[in-house]
Each structure stands twice: as C-alpha cells, then as structure tokens.
C-alpha cells in the first residue's frame, strides 16, 4: 500500500490564503509582477529550505543573432559612438516545482515553461547568461502561481492586491463548535509585521477555519442603509457583534475595508449583514493568518 500523499499544515494554508503584501509587488511598463528572488524567498518562508525543489526539465536555445554594425543610441534615438557586434539571444526553459512536507513527502508538483531574451548585448556570453536566467525565472514564477495569492495569482486580475482564492474546500474539515470564550480579536498578521520576521513556521498546527453555518441571521449587524462599503460598524453587545467588529478591524489592518463587502458576498453568498459568527471569524482569519479556529 502506498503512503498517503503529504498535506499542507493548517498554518501554511492560512498564510497562503492571505492577500499579497503590496510591498512585494513591482511594476514594469504598467504590468504588476513579482521578482524571482522574492518568489524563492516566499517558498523558503512557507515550506522551509528543504521543503521545495526546482528542477530544470529543458533549456533550449531558440534564437541567436549578432549584429556587427550596431551603434549605441541616445534618448532621442540618434546613433553615436563606434560600431560593435550586438547580440540578441532567446532561450526557452521548462521548469518543475515540487513542494514538500517538513518530513519530505511530496505535496504537489507543477510544471510550466517560458521564454527569455537578451537584446543587443555587447558580450555574447553575458547575452546567453541573461537570456537563460530570464527564461528560468519566468518559468519558476509561472509554476509558483499555482500556489495562489502569495505567489501573485491576484495580480492577473488587473494587478489587484486583493485575495482571489479566499478559501479552499479541500482544507475545510468538520465545523468547529463555537464557545463563549473563543478568541475573536484580530491577531498580528505575518504580512503586517516587519520583514523578515513575518514568516510562519511550516510546522504550525492550527485548526482549519470553520465551515460556514447553514443558518443565517441578521440581528446584530447594522442595516444596509446605515453602512457604506469600507465603514467600520458601530460596536454592540454579544458574541456576534464582537466577531463582526474583529473582522472589520482585521480588514482595516490590511487596508481591505473597501473590498471586504464584495469579497464576503462572493465567498459566503450573502451580504455581511446576514453573516454569522463563524463566517466573521473565518473572514478575519483569512485576512490575518490567525491560528484561532
């Protein structure tokens, strides 16, 4: 009998479901993207140094051309200086990314490919090196995006920093019973802490977020006409109001108050005013990476 496949820890799942920290996003010619070094850093933070493997499946030279009469150009496009051979090189890379548990079991494997170029480089060696690195880096980033928002998935949504995954049914077990002393206050989010201490430990053992309750009530939240998107609801008595306040506080901590109403409606199928304690806590946990169930 083969061994059961590895699984992510609850803390890893919680961290992966958070919206991306905007400080990690770069902009190039109007396109939002992550840098390759940052993707590797995040892989280390979430899975550990030995918790992932990057394999080059193929690296092929696609194009090589040397222009012996090339001259440099100024900002106005005017040529100047002596002529030299300018090299343009293109490579195609096929990469496989494997993520593992802390005990070495394979969790998932992703494969993707990309092309990278180096244009009009004065050194043929440097041109080959740059084109290869670009192709390999792009292929790795395309593999990693399958791990969700922490690896730039939301950026494909017109550069949005808002989480697009929010939750995964594969990691939602039996509902956790609510109790009067269950913590409802927001905890420090890893993305809100100073770098690099915001990384979670891959060996976390937090309980998964609870499933939404089948019954919905709307007794404690303010009616829709008294709220506006992004507004903080007024505090009130009761456990439900405390969970509601904690959710909004978590949204404010990650600058997500304007996007929360729409995301809540998408995730749970009804507006915030009809939400339950479990849903408020789950939404809070997704925004903060809280270990509280």
N, C-alpha and C positions, 0 to 999 in steps of 0.2 A: 504494500500500500504506500503510495507516495505521500510525502509530508504535505500538510496544509500550506497554502501559499502565505507569505508574510502579510502583515497588515500594518497600516499606519497606527501610531498611538493617538489617543484622543487629543493630546496636546498638539501634535503635529497637524491633525485635521483642523482643529480650532484656529491654528495660526494660518494655515493655507486658505481658510475661508475669509480671512480679513481683507479689506480693501488695501490696495497697494499704497505705500507711503509715497506721496508726491515728490519728496526729495530725491527719490531714486530714479525718477523719470527724466529723460533727456529729450531735447527737441532738435531735429536735424531737418532743415528745409521744410518745416511745417509738419513733420511727422514725429509723433511721440514714440520712444523706444527705450529699451534697457540696454546698458552696455554689457558686454560679455563677461567682464570681470565681476560685475555686480551679480549676474546670474550664478556664477560659480560661488561667490560669497554666500548667496542665499541657499544654495544647495548644501554647503557646508554647515550653515547655521541650522537648517531644518533636519538634515539627515546625518550629519557628522562627517568627519574626514574620510572614514572608511565606508560611509553609507551610500555612496553612489559611484558609478563608473561611467566614463565617457570613452567610447571606442570609435575609432575611425574605420568605417567599413570600406570606403573608397575615397580616393583623392586623385582626380584626373585633370590633366592639362587640357583645357578646351581651346585656348587661343594664345598665340604668341606672335607679336609683331614689333619690329624695330624700325623706327623712322629715322634715317640717318641725317635728315635735313631739318630737324626740329630746332626751333628757337624759342626762348622764353618770351612771354607776353606780359605787358603791364595791365593795369586795371582797365585801361581803355581798349584793350585788345590789340595793341600795337606790338609787333615783334621787336626784340632788341637782343644784343649780345651775339656771340658766335653760335654756329650750328653745332648740334651734337645728336647722338643717337638716343631717341626717347623710346622706352619700352612699354608696351601695353600687354599685360598678361591677364588671363582669365582661368580660374580653376573651378571645378565642381567637387563638392565634398558631400559624402554620405556619412552620417553620424548616428550612433546608437547611444541612448542614455538609459542606464539602468539604476533604479533607486532600490535600496535595501532596508531591512530592519536593522536594529542595533546588534542582532545576533547573526547577521549575514544572509538572511533569507531574502530572495528577490520579491519585491512588491510589485513593480511594474517595469516594462521596457518600452521605450519609444524610439522610433527611427524617423529621420527626416533628412532632407538634402537642401543645399543652397549653393549658389554660385557667388564667387567673389573676384573682384578685379583690382588691378593697379594700373593707372593710366599715366602715360608719358613720364615714366620714371627714368632718371639718368643712369641708374645702375640696374643691369639685368638681374643680378642676384637679389637686390632689395625688392625689385618688382615681383619676382617669384615668391619671395617670403611674404610680402604684404598681401598678395592675392590669395595665397594658401591660408594665411591666418584669418582673412576676412571670410572666406568660404566656410572654414571650420567653425568660426564663431557664430556665423549666421545659422548654420545647421544646428548647432547646440541650442541656440535660443529657440528655434522652431520646435525642437524636441521638448524643451523645458516648459513651453507654454501650455502643454497638456496638463501640467500640474496646477493650472488655474491663475487666479488673480495675483498671487505673489510673484508670478513669473511673466506678468504683462498681458494676460488674457483680456482684461478690460480695456487695454489700450487699442485693441482692434475695434472697439465701439467708439469711434471718432475721438480717440485719445482720452476717454473717460478714466478717472481715477476711482470711480465708484465700483464696488464689488458687483460682479455679474453672476457669480456662482451662488453665493449666499448660503446654500445648504446642499447636502447630498444625502439622499435616502439610504445610500449604501452604508452610512455611518450613523444612522439614527436607530437605536435599539428600542428596548421597552421604555415606555414613558416613565420618567422619574416622579415619584409622588412628591407633592408639594408639602411643605411644613411651615408652621408659623415662624420658626427660627431660621428658615433658609435665607442665606445672604442675598440681598437684592442690590446693594450698592455697586457702582462700577469699580472694576479693578484696573490697575495700571496696564495699558495695552503695550505689548512689545514694540509696536511701531511708534508709540508716542514717547518712548524712552530714548535717552541719548544713545547714539551709536558708540561702541558696538554691543553694549550690554543688553540690547533689546532682544537678543536671540533666545528662543525657547530651548530647553534641554530636550533632546529627542526621546529621552526615556520617561517622559511625563506619563502620568496615569490618571488624568482627569476623566470624569464621567462624560459621556457624549451629551449634547444638548437634548432636552426632552422633545418629543413629538408634539405637534400642536394638539390642543384639546378639541374633541369633536363638538363641544358646546361652546357657543359664543354669547357673551353678554356685553351690554354697553351701558353699564350703570355708573361706572366711576369716571370714565373719560368725559371731557367737556364735549358738548355737541359740536358738529362740524362748523356751524356758523360762528362759533366762538373761538375757533382756532384758524390759523393760517399756516401753510407749509413753512417749516423752519422755526415756528414759535414754540417756546417752552410752555407746556401745560402747567397750570397752577397746581400746587401741592394739595393733597387732600388726605383724608383718613383711609385706613385699610391697607391690606397687603397688596391689592391690585394697583392702587394708586402709587404705592411705593415702588412697585416693579415698573410702572409706567414712567415715573419720574427718573428712575435709574436708567431706563432705556434712552430717554431724551438726553440725559447727562452724558451718556456714552457717545451719543451722536454728536453732541457739541464738542466733545474732546477730540474727535477725529474729523471735525468740520464737515459733518454729513447731515446736518439738520434739514437742509433743503431737499436732499434726495431721499430721506428716510420715508416720508409718506408713500411715495410711489413704489419704493422697494418693498415696503411692508405689504402693500396691496398685492404686488406681484408674487411675493413669497407665500402669503397666507390666504389670498383670495378674498380679502375683505379689508376695509379701512381700519386705521388704528383705533378709531372709536369703538370698534367691535372686538378688539383684541382681548386675549386672556392673559393671565399672569404668566403662564408657561411660554406664550408667544413673545411677550415683552422681554422675558429673561433670555429666551433664545436669540432674539434680535440683538439684545445687549451683548451677549456672549460672542456673537459673530463679529460685532464691531470692536470688541475689546480683547478678544482672545482669552476671555475669562475661563478659569478652571472650575468655576462653580457650576453645578448642574442646574 
